Amino acid sequence: MPHILSKITITNYKSIINQEFELSEFTPLIGYNNAGKTNILTAIKWLLRRSSLGQECFHDIANPVIVEGIINGIDANLLQNLPQNHRNAISTFIVNETLHLKRIQNQPNESATNIKLLIRDPNSTNPATEWRSNPAGIDNALNALFPDPIHIGAMENAEEDVSKSKQGTTIGKLLAEIIEPIENQYGAQVQQTLQGLKDLLEADGQGRAQELDAFDLAVNQKIDTFFPNVNIRLHVPTPELKDVFSKGTIKVYEHQSPTGRDVSSLGHGAQRSIQMALVQHLSEIKRNNQNPVTTTLLLIDEPELYLHPQAIEVVRNALKILSTQGYQIIFSTHSALMLNQEDVANAILIRKNIPLGTYKRQTLKAAIPQIEQNAPSQLELMFSLSNASNILFSERVILTEGRTEQRIFPKLIETVSGRTLGLLKYALVKQGGVTNTRKSMMVLDAMDLPTKAIVDLDYVFKNAVGDGFLQANNPDLLAIRNHLAQIAVANNITLGNDNWPTSNPNVNAANAFSILAAEQQIYPNINNLHTLLVGQNIWFWKSGAIENHLGLTGKTEQIWAAFVNQITQNQWQTVIADPNGIQDCVTWLTT
């Protein structure tokens, strides 16, 4: 495993009052606009590369900005491959392959020399001297571990970034990387070419242009009137090779068009695509030109910006590959396409409010072990929830059991409530199995994501007791089970060892529960259980399954599509078998 910045604690920086963030090789930061995601990226960059912060960077100017980090994975092999001076500078501060560092700026606009870099000394037994300030050589050793981080902002002008050769632009960094080998290989040839310009244009040139000499003579005649014995020569300095490269830019050529165009003539999507390609190429060049044991931090705001879905997947895949090749990728995003199933666990939900400032919600990876200690079940639960990456882009979650809810609910909720799931900031998540209902709700609760579950009637009888939502001796539960025993034979219902329906060749379990739900004698008992479970954020279908309430005769794509079309074209109350029940469900979900 490569060494990475595994944890960062940010204090008093912009919108971040005090928060700790766990980082991985590939860390998505997910949050709404102005939540503070970019502040996390720039704080990471500041920790690794000192600069003086202005007043706007202090949440409270009466207190210092402090950014503390932990670097993991500094093993013996990594140390052995570092230059001796860097190895000597950091080796005494490493315990269990871990280095703790902290950067502090006490007040706005402080000079760079007063900004402290502190390293935790594991050999110190005195808390007062636990942190060593600016140990000799530590900054250079840190630079060896993490070369200059690459930071690409979301709202940066992509056209300028790829076409203006400046120190901080991507094209400028690329040209800086290739100028040295060009100088080494073509230096003499370039110098000979530039010498001709020097002789032609400079004041002391050997073959100076006659037009320049004529200009000097005409002007000096006038100067002699004011200042005798003083004369001038027009000097046009010959550019160095670096000056030539400072004018470097990008030209775009399209098929069947021999004339190149400026990047500014393209749309934002094309500009962003070129920018991301150059970033990837820059990363590869840096990787090839540096010690292979180092890690490069790539910090990107919204890499998906202006890109179509297929291009987003290409960018995600490229960044994912880089995260396995010596790069640590940390990025903000608003797109579920930027996450694969395995990335959901490490994604950090970023939120902001008045008392807390920018803060994080617990990650899926951290929440699941709190709920599930058994490793195989934990993996099953992780897989179930990871398939629904949209939970990370929502404020509330609706857990469903069947495919009908997944196909019907988005349009049904929009039709009944007048609001889409997107406007409600809801995620509709199909569970891997109804047996995960309780665990899934607990995990999402640990992530501070309010959750409601919708289940079939059989869940109430077969799982609710085991999940702790009902007592085994609940009188309504017992009354329903006793009534089922009385009607089972007459309705060809087979009872299992738990005394609840199981499938047989004539009546499957789902139909058996529907038959049971239609018994008027137990209506009061079902209503009592429904009220009890709704109070615990679980809605079950009183008639057995959602199809019975909607009036659907099957579970096929054709039936679902026809139903959606009917509620779109007609008054939904006239289409649905139980409009009051559906209205109650949607009202409960959306309040």
C-alpha positions as CSV (number, residue, x, y, z in Angstrom):
1,M,0.0,0.0,0.0
2,P,1.4,3.5,-0.9
3,H,1.8,6.1,1.7
4,I,-1.2,8.5,1.9
5,L,-2.5,11.4,3.9
6,S,-5.0,9.3,5.8
7,K,-6.5,11.8,8.1
8,I,-6.8,15.6,8.3
9,T,-8.2,17.8,11.1
10,I,-9.0,21.4,10.2
11,T,-9.6,24.1,12.7
12,N,-10.8,27.7,12.1
13,Y,-10.3,27.6,8.4
14,K,-12.9,29.4,6.4
15,S,-16.3,27.6,7.0
16,I,-14.7,24.8,8.9
17,I,-14.7,25.4,12.7
18,N,-13.2,22.1,13.8
19,Q,-13.6,18.8,11.8
20,E,-11.7,15.6,11.2
21,F,-11.8,13.9,7.9
22,E,-10.7,10.3,7.1
23,L,-9.1,10.0,3.7
24,S,-8.3,7.1,1.4
25,E,-6.5,6.7,-2.0
26,F,-9.7,7.7,-3.7
27,T,-12.0,10.0,-1.6
28,P,-15.1,11.6,-3.0
29,L,-16.5,14.6,-1.1
30,I,-20.2,14.9,-1.6
31,G,-22.3,17.9,-0.6
32,Y,-24.5,20.7,-1.8
33,N,-23.2,24.0,-3.2
34,N,-21.4,26.1,-0.6
35,A,-21.1,23.3,1.9
36,G,-17.4,23.8,2.2
37,K,-16.0,20.9,0.0
38,T,-13.4,23.2,-1.7
39,N,-12.2,24.5,1.7
40,I,-11.2,20.9,2.6
41,L,-9.2,20.6,-0.6
42,T,-7.4,23.9,-0.1
43,A,-6.7,23.2,3.5
44,I,-5.0,19.9,2.5
45,K,-2.9,21.8,0.0
46,W,-1.9,24.4,2.6
47,L,-0.8,21.7,5.1
48,L,1.6,20.3,2.6
49,R,2.7,23.6,1.0
50,R,3.1,26.7,3.2
51,S,1.6,30.0,2.1
52,S,0.4,33.0,4.0
53,L,-3.4,33.0,4.6
54,G,-5.4,36.2,4.3
55,Q,-8.2,37.3,6.6
56,E,-10.8,35.6,4.5
57,C,-9.3,32.2,5.4
58,F,-9.9,32.7,9.1
59,H,-13.3,31.6,10.5
60,D,-12.4,33.7,13.6
61,I,-9.5,36.1,13.2
62,A,-9.0,35.9,17.0
63,N,-7.9,32.3,16.7
64,P,-5.2,30.6,14.7
65,V,-5.8,28.4,11.7
66,I,-4.6,24.9,12.4
67,V,-4.5,22.0,10.0
68,E,-3.2,18.6,11.4
69,G,-2.5,15.6,9.2
70,I,-1.6,11.9,9.6
71,I,0.5,10.2,6.9
72,N,0.3,6.4,6.9
73,G,2.3,3.8,5.1
74,I,5.8,5.2,5.6
75,D,7.4,1.8,5.7
76,A,11.1,0.7,5.7
77,N,11.1,0.3,1.9
78,L,9.9,3.9,1.4
79,L,12.5,5.3,3.8
80,Q,15.2,3.3,2.2
81,N,14.4,4.8,-1.2
82,L,14.4,8.4,0.1
83,P,17.6,10.4,-0.1
84,Q,19.7,10.1,3.0
85,N,19.1,13.7,4.2
86,H,15.4,13.3,4.0
87,R,15.4,9.9,5.6
88,N,17.4,11.4,8.5
89,A,15.0,14.3,8.9
90,I,11.8,12.2,9.4
91,S,12.8,8.7,10.5
92,T,13.0,9.6,14.2
93,F,9.4,10.9,14.1
94,I,7.8,7.8,12.6
95,V,6.0,5.2,14.7
96,N,4.1,2.2,13.2
97,E,4.7,3.7,9.7
98,T,2.9,6.9,10.7
99,L,3.9,10.5,10.8
100,H,1.9,13.2,12.5
101,L,2.3,16.8,11.4
102,K,0.6,20.2,12.0
103,R,0.7,23.6,10.4
104,I,-0.3,26.7,12.3
105,Q,-0.8,30.4,11.3
106,N,-1.7,32.6,14.2
107,Q,-3.1,35.6,12.4
108,P,-4.0,36.8,8.9
109,N,-1.3,37.8,6.5
110,E,1.5,36.6,8.7
111,S,4.8,36.3,7.0
112,A,5.7,32.8,5.7
113,T,8.6,32.5,8.1
114,N,6.3,32.8,11.1
115,I,4.0,30.0,9.9
116,K,4.9,26.9,11.9
117,L,5.2,23.3,10.8
118,L,5.1,21.0,13.8
119,I,5.9,17.3,13.9
120,R,4.8,15.0,16.8
121,D,7.8,13.6,18.6
122,P,7.0,10.0,19.6
123,N,9.9,10.0,22.0
124,S,8.7,12.9,24.1
125,T,7.1,12.0,27.4
126,N,6.2,15.6,28.2
127,P,3.0,16.9,26.5
128,A,4.4,20.4,26.5
129,T,7.2,19.2,24.1
130,E,5.2,16.6,22.2
131,W,5.2,18.8,19.1
132,R,8.6,19.9,17.6
133,S,8.5,23.1,15.7
134,N,10.1,23.2,12.2
135,P,12.7,20.4,12.7
136,A,15.7,20.7,10.5
137,G,15.0,19.5,6.9
138,I,11.4,18.5,7.6
139,D,9.9,20.7,4.9
140,N,12.2,19.2,2.2
141,A,11.5,15.7,3.5
142,L,7.8,16.4,3.3
143,N,8.2,17.6,-0.3
144,A,10.0,14.3,-1.1
145,L,7.0,12.4,0.2
146,F,4.4,14.6,-1.5
147,P,5.5,16.6,-4.5
148,D,3.5,19.7,-5.4
149,P,-0.2,18.8,-5.1
150,I,-2.2,19.4,-8.3
151,H,-5.4,21.4,-7.6
152,I,-8.0,22.0,-10.3
153,G,-10.9,24.2,-9.2
154,A,-14.5,23.7,-10.3
155,M,-15.1,27.3,-11.5
156,E,-11.7,27.9,-12.9
157,N,-11.7,29.1,-16.5
158,A,-10.9,25.9,-18.3
159,E,-10.1,27.8,-21.5
160,E,-7.4,29.8,-19.6
161,D,-6.1,26.8,-17.7
162,V,-5.3,25.0,-21.0
163,S,-4.3,27.9,-23.2
164,K,-2.5,30.4,-21.0
165,S,1.0,29.4,-19.9
166,K,1.2,30.7,-16.4
167,Q,2.9,29.2,-13.3
168,G,-0.4,27.9,-11.9
169,T,-2.2,26.7,-15.0
170,T,-2.2,23.1,-16.2
171,I,-0.6,24.0,-19.6
172,G,2.0,26.1,-17.8
173,K,2.9,23.1,-15.5
174,L,3.1,20.8,-18.5
175,L,5.4,23.2,-20.4
176,A,7.6,23.5,-17.4
177,E,8.0,19.7,-17.3
178,I,9.1,19.4,-20.9
179,I,11.3,22.5,-21.3
180,E,14.3,21.0,-19.6
181,P,14.7,18.0,-21.9
182,I,14.2,20.3,-24.9
183,E,16.9,22.5,-23.6
184,N,19.2,19.6,-23.0
185,Q,18.7,18.1,-26.5
186,Y,18.3,21.3,-28.6
187,G,20.0,23.9,-26.5
188,A,22.9,24.6,-28.9
189,Q,20.6,24.7,-32.0
190,V,18.1,27.1,-30.2
191,Q,21.0,29.3,-29.0
192,Q,22.3,29.6,-32.5
193,T,18.9,30.7,-33.8
194,L,18.5,33.2,-31.0
195,Q,22.0,34.6,-31.5
196,G,20.8,35.8,-34.9
197,L,18.0,37.7,-33.3
198,K,20.4,39.1,-30.7
199,D,22.7,40.5,-33.3
200,L,19.8,42.0,-35.2
201,L,17.7,43.5,-32.4
202,E,19.8,44.2,-29.3
203,A,21.6,47.5,-28.7
204,D,25.0,45.9,-28.9
205,G,24.1,43.5,-31.8
206,Q,26.8,42.8,-34.4
207,G,24.5,43.0,-37.4
208,R,21.9,45.5,-36.0
209,A,19.0,46.4,-38.2
210,Q,19.5,49.6,-40.2
211,E,16.0,50.8,-39.2
212,L,17.0,50.6,-35.5
213,D,20.2,52.6,-36.1
214,A,18.2,55.2,-38.1
215,F,15.8,55.5,-35.1
216,D,18.7,56.0,-32.7
217,L,20.3,58.7,-34.8
218,A,17.0,60.7,-35.3
219,V,16.2,60.6,-31.6
220,N,19.7,61.4,-30.4
221,Q,19.7,64.6,-32.5
222,K,16.8,65.8,-30.5
223,I,18.2,64.6,-27.2
224,D,21.4,66.5,-27.8
225,T,19.4,69.8,-27.7
226,F,18.5,69.0,-24.0
227,F,21.3,66.9,-22.8
228,P,24.6,67.2,-24.7
229,N,26.8,64.1,-24.7
230,V,23.9,61.8,-23.9
231,N,22.6,59.4,-26.4
232,I,20.3,56.3,-26.5
233,R,20.0,53.1,-28.4
234,L,16.7,51.1,-28.8
235,H,17.2,47.7,-27.2
236,V,14.9,44.8,-28.1
237,P,16.0,42.0,-25.7
238,T,16.2,38.5,-27.2
239,P,13.9,36.1,-25.5
240,E,15.2,33.1,-23.6
241,L,13.8,29.7,-24.4
242,K,11.6,29.9,-21.3
243,D,10.2,33.2,-22.6
244,V,9.3,31.5,-25.8
245,F,7.5,28.7,-24.0
246,S,5.6,31.2,-21.9
247,K,3.6,32.0,-25.0
248,G,2.8,28.3,-25.5
249,T,-0.9,27.5,-25.9
250,I,-3.2,24.8,-27.3
251,K,-4.6,24.7,-30.8
252,V,-7.6,22.4,-31.6
253,Y,-7.8,20.6,-34.9
254,E,-11.0,18.8,-36.0
255,H,-11.4,16.2,-38.7
256,Q,-11.3,17.6,-42.3
257,S,-10.2,21.0,-40.9
258,P,-6.5,21.8,-41.5
259,T,-6.9,25.1,-39.6
260,G,-6.4,25.1,-35.9
261,R,-8.7,26.9,-33.6
262,D,-8.2,28.5,-30.2
263,V,-9.7,26.6,-27.2
264,S,-11.9,29.6,-26.5
265,S,-13.9,28.7,-29.6
266,L,-15.1,25.5,-28.1
267,G,-17.9,24.8,-25.7
268,H,-17.4,24.4,-21.9
269,G,-17.7,20.6,-22.2
270,A,-15.0,20.3,-24.8
271,Q,-12.8,22.7,-22.8
272,R,-13.3,20.7,-19.6
273,S,-12.5,17.4,-21.5
274,I,-9.2,18.8,-22.8
275,Q,-8.4,20.1,-19.3
276,M,-9.0,16.7,-17.7
277,A,-6.9,15.0,-20.4
278,L,-4.0,17.4,-19.7
279,V,-4.3,16.9,-16.0
280,Q,-4.0,13.2,-16.5
281,H,-1.0,13.6,-18.8
282,L,0.6,16.0,-16.3
283,S,0.1,13.5,-13.6
284,E,1.8,10.8,-15.7
285,I,4.7,13.0,-16.6
286,K,5.3,13.9,-13.0
287,R,5.0,10.3,-12.0
288,N,7.6,9.3,-14.6
289,N,10.0,12.1,-13.7
290,Q,10.0,11.7,-9.9
291,N,11.1,9.1,-7.5
292,P,8.5,6.2,-7.8
293,V,8.1,6.0,-4.0
294,T,6.5,9.4,-3.7
295,T,2.7,10.1,-3.7
296,T,1.2,12.9,-5.7
297,L,-2.0,14.5,-4.4
298,L,-4.6,15.3,-7.0
299,L,-7.2,17.7,-5.7
300,I,-10.1,18.3,-8.0
301,D,-13.4,20.3,-7.7
302,E,-16.2,18.7,-9.6
303,P,-14.2,16.8,-12.3
304,E,-17.6,16.0,-14.0
305,L,-18.4,19.7,-14.6
306,Y,-19.7,20.3,-18.2
307,L,-19.1,16.7,-19.2
308,H,-21.7,14.3,-20.7
309,P,-22.4,11.0,-18.8
310,Q,-20.0,8.9,-20.9
311,A,-17.2,11.4,-20.5
312,I,-17.8,11.4,-16.7
313,E,-17.3,7.7,-16.6
314,V,-14.0,8.1,-18.6
315,V,-12.8,10.7,-16.2
316,R,-13.8,8.6,-13.2
317,N,-12.0,5.6,-14.6
318,A,-8.8,7.6,-15.3
319,L,-8.7,9.0,-11.8
320,K,-9.4,5.6,-10.3
321,I,-6.4,4.2,-12.2
322,L,-4.2,7.0,-11.1
323,S,-5.2,6.3,-7.5
324,T,-3.5,2.9,-7.8
325,Q,-0.4,4.3,-9.4
326,G,1.1,6.6,-6.8
327,Y,-1.6,9.3,-6.7
328,Q,-4.0,10.1,-3.9
329,I,-7.2,11.4,-5.4
330,I,-9.5,13.7,-3.4
331,F,-12.3,15.3,-5.3
332,S,-15.7,17.0,-4.7
333,T,-18.6,15.9,-6.9
334,H,-22.3,16.3,-7.5
335,S,-22.6,13.3,-9.7
336,A,-23.3,9.7,-8.8
337,L,-21.5,8.7,-12.0
338,M,-18.2,9.6,-10.3
339,L,-18.6,6.7,-7.8
340,N,-18.4,3.0,-8.3
341,Q,-19.9,0.6,-5.9
342,E,-16.6,0.2,-4.0
343,D,-16.2,4.0,-3.7
344,V,-19.4,4.6,-1.8
345,A,-18.0,3.3,1.4
346,N,-15.2,5.9,1.5
347,A,-17.3,8.8,0.3
348,I,-17.6,11.7,2.8
349,L,-20.9,13.5,3.1
350,I,-20.3,17.2,3.6
351,R,-22.9,19.5,5.1
352,K,-23.0,23.0,6.7
353,N,-25.2,24.8,9.2
354,I,-24.9,27.8,11.5
355,P,-23.7,26.3,14.7
356,L,-21.4,23.6,13.3
357,G,-20.1,25.3,10.1
358,T,-18.8,22.7,7.6
359,Y,-19.1,19.2,9.0
360,K,-19.1,15.6,7.9
361,R,-21.6,12.8,8.2
362,Q,-20.3,9.4,9.1
363,T,-19.1,7.3,6.1
364,L,-20.7,4.0,5.2
365,K,-17.5,2.2,5.9
366,A,-17.4,3.5,9.5
367,A,-21.2,3.1,10.1
368,I,-21.6,-0.6,9.1
369,P,-19.1,-2.1,11.6
370,Q,-21.0,-0.3,14.4
371,I,-24.1,-2.2,13.4
372,E,-22.9,-5.5,12.1
373,Q,-20.0,-7.4,13.6
374,N,-20.3,-10.6,11.6
375,A,-18.0,-10.2,8.5
376,P,-20.1,-12.1,5.9
377,S,-23.3,-10.3,6.9
378,Q,-21.4,-7.0,6.9
379,L,-20.2,-7.6,3.3
380,E,-23.8,-8.5,2.3
381,L,-25.1,-5.3,3.8
382,M,-22.3,-3.2,2.3
383,F,-23.1,-4.6,-1.1
384,S,-26.8,-4.0,-0.7
385,L,-26.4,-0.3,0.2
386,S,-23.4,0.4,-2.0
387,N,-25.5,-0.5,-5.1
388,A,-27.5,2.6,-4.2
389,S,-24.9,5.4,-4.5
390,N,-27.8,7.9,-4.8
391,I,-28.2,7.7,-1.0
392,L,-25.1,9.9,-0.8
393,F,-26.8,12.7,-2.8
394,S,-30.0,12.9,-0.8
395,E,-31.3,14.2,2.5
396,R,-33.7,11.4,3.2
397,V,-33.9,7.7,2.1
398,I,-36.8,5.5,1.3
399,L,-36.0,1.8,1.5
400,T,-38.2,-0.5,-0.6
401,E,-38.5,-4.2,-0.9
402,G,-39.7,-4.9,-4.4
403,R,-39.2,-3.9,-8.0
404,T,-42.7,-2.5,-8.3
405,E,-42.0,0.3,-5.9
406,Q,-38.8,1.1,-7.8
407,R,-40.6,1.3,-11.2
408,I,-43.8,3.0,-10.0
409,F,-42.9,5.2,-7.0
410,P,-41.0,8.0,-8.7
411,K,-43.9,8.9,-10.9
412,L,-46.5,8.0,-8.3
413,I,-45.0,10.3,-5.7
414,E,-44.7,13.1,-8.2
415,T,-48.3,12.6,-9.4
416,V,-49.8,12.5,-5.9
417,S,-47.6,15.1,-4.1
418,G,-46.8,17.4,-7.0
419,R,-43.1,17.1,-6.2
420,T,-40.4,14.8,-7.7
421,L,-38.0,12.8,-5.6
422,G,-35.2,15.2,-6.7
423,L,-37.1,18.2,-5.4
424,L,-37.8,16.4,-2.2
425,K,-34.1,15.4,-2.0
426,Y,-35.1,11.8,-1.5
427,A,-33.3,8.6,-2.5
428,L,-35.3,5.5,-3.4
429,V,-33.2,2.5,-2.5
430,K,-34.1,-1.1,-3.2
431,Q,-32.6,-3.4,-0.5
432,G,-30.8,-6.6,-1.3
433,G,-33.2,-8.4,0.9
434,V,-36.0,-7.5,3.4
435,T,-34.0,-9.1,6.1
436,N,-31.6,-6.1,5.9
437,T,-34.3,-3.6,6.8
438,R,-33.4,-3.1,10.4
439,K,-29.6,-3.1,9.8
440,S,-30.0,-0.8,6.8
441,M,-32.1,1.7,8.8
442,M,-29.5,1.6,11.7
443,V,-26.6,2.2,9.3
444,L,-28.3,5.1,7.6
445,D,-29.2,6.5,11.0
446,A,-25.6,6.3,12.0
447,M,-24.8,8.3,8.8
448,D,-27.4,10.9,10.0
449,L,-29.6,10.1,7.0
450,P,-33.4,10.0,8.0
451,T,-34.8,6.8,6.6
452,K,-38.3,5.3,6.1
453,A,-38.9,1.8,4.9
454,I,-41.8,0.3,2.9
455,V,-42.4,-3.4,3.2
456,D,-44.9,-6.1,2.4
457,L,-47.3,-7.5,4.9
458,D,-45.3,-10.7,5.3
459,Y,-42.4,-8.7,6.8
460,V,-44.6,-7.8,9.8
461,F,-45.3,-11.4,10.6
462,K,-42.0,-13.1,9.7
463,N,-39.3,-10.4,10.4
464,A,-40.6,-7.6,12.6
465,V,-40.2,-9.5,15.8
466,G,-36.7,-10.6,15.1
467,D,-35.8,-7.1,14.1
468,G,-37.1,-5.8,17.4
469,F,-40.0,-3.7,16.0
470,L,-42.7,-5.9,17.5
471,Q,-42.9,-8.0,20.7
472,A,-43.5,-11.8,20.1
473,N,-46.5,-11.6,22.5
474,N,-48.1,-8.6,20.8
475,P,-51.8,-9.3,21.1
476,D,-52.7,-8.2,17.6
477,L,-49.9,-10.4,16.2
478,L,-51.3,-13.4,18.2
479,A,-54.8,-12.7,17.1
480,I,-53.9,-12.6,13.4
481,R,-51.9,-15.9,13.7
482,N,-54.8,-17.6,15.4
483,H,-57.2,-16.5,12.7
484,L,-54.8,-17.7,10.0
485,A,-54.8,-21.2,11.6
486,Q,-58.6,-21.2,11.4
487,I,-58.8,-20.3,7.7
488,A,-55.7,-22.0,6.3
489,V,-57.2,-25.3,5.3
490,A,-60.3,-23.8,3.7
491,N,-58.1,-21.5,1.6
492,N,-55.4,-24.1,0.6
493,I,-52.8,-22.2,2.7
494,T,-49.8,-24.2,3.9
495,L,-48.3,-23.1,7.2
496,G,-44.6,-23.4,7.9
497,N,-42.8,-24.2,11.1
498,D,-43.3,-20.6,12.2
499,N,-47.0,-21.0,11.7
500,W,-47.0,-18.4,8.9
501,P,-47.8,-19.1,5.2
502,T,-45.3,-20.9,3.0
503,S,-45.7,-21.7,-0.7
504,N,-47.5,-24.8,-2.1
505,P,-48.4,-25.8,-5.7
506,N,-51.8,-24.1,-5.4
507,V,-51.2,-21.0,-3.3
508,N,-47.9,-19.3,-3.0
509,A,-46.9,-17.4,0.2
510,A,-47.5,-13.9,-1.3
511,N,-51.1,-14.8,-2.3
512,A,-51.6,-16.5,1.1
513,F,-50.8,-13.2,2.9
514,S,-53.1,-11.3,0.5
515,I,-55.9,-13.8,1.4
516,L,-55.2,-13.3,5.1
517,A,-55.2,-9.4,4.7
518,A,-58.7,-9.6,3.1
519,E,-60.2,-11.1,6.2
520,Q,-62.4,-8.4,7.7
521,Q,-62.2,-9.9,11.2
522,I,-58.6,-8.9,11.6
523,Y,-58.8,-5.4,10.1
524,P,-58.5,-3.8,13.6
525,N,-55.5,-5.9,14.4
526,I,-53.7,-5.0,11.1
527,N,-54.5,-1.3,11.7
528,N,-53.0,-1.4,15.2
529,L,-49.8,-3.0,13.9
530,H,-49.7,-0.5,11.1
531,T,-49.9,2.4,13.6
532,L,-47.2,0.8,15.7
533,L,-44.7,0.3,12.9
534,V,-45.4,3.7,11.3
535,G,-44.2,5.2,14.5
536,Q,-40.9,3.4,13.9
537,N,-40.7,4.7,10.3
538,I,-41.9,1.5,8.7
539,W,-44.9,1.4,6.4
540,F,-46.4,-2.0,5.4
541,W,-49.0,-2.7,2.8
542,K,-52.2,-3.7,4.7
543,S,-53.5,-5.6,1.7
544,G,-50.4,-7.7,1.4
545,A,-48.3,-5.9,-1.3
546,I,-48.4,-2.7,-3.2
547,E,-49.8,-4.4,-6.3
548,N,-53.1,-5.0,-4.4
549,H,-53.4,-1.3,-3.5
550,L,-52.6,-0.1,-7.0
551,G,-54.8,-2.7,-8.7
552,L,-51.9,-4.3,-10.7
553,T,-52.3,-7.8,-12.0
554,G,-48.7,-8.7,-12.4
555,K,-45.1,-7.6,-12.0
556,T,-43.8,-7.0,-15.6
557,E,-42.2,-4.0,-17.3
558,Q,-45.2,-3.8,-19.6
559,I,-47.7,-3.6,-16.7
560,W,-45.6,-1.0,-14.9
561,A,-45.2,1.1,-18.0
562,A,-48.9,1.0,-18.7
563,F,-49.8,2.0,-15.1
564,V,-47.4,5.0,-15.2
565,N,-49.0,6.1,-18.5
566,Q,-52.5,5.8,-17.0
567,I,-51.8,7.9,-14.0
568,T,-50.1,10.5,-16.2
569,Q,-53.0,10.7,-18.7
570,N,-55.8,10.4,-16.2
571,Q,-56.9,11.5,-12.7
572,W,-54.7,9.2,-10.6
573,Q,-57.6,8.6,-8.1
574,T,-59.6,6.9,-10.8
575,V,-56.8,4.6,-11.8
576,I,-55.7,3.3,-8.4
577,A,-57.6,0.6,-6.6
578,D,-57.0,2.1,-3.1
579,P,-56.5,5.9,-3.7
580,N,-56.9,6.7,0.0
581,G,-54.2,4.2,1.1
582,I,-51.8,5.4,-1.6
583,Q,-52.5,9.1,-0.6
584,D,-51.8,8.2,3.1
585,C,-48.5,6.5,2.1
586,V,-47.3,9.4,0.0
587,T,-48.3,11.9,2.6
588,W,-46.4,9.9,5.3
589,L,-43.3,9.7,3.1
590,T,-43.2,13.4,2.2
591,T,-43.8,14.9,5.7
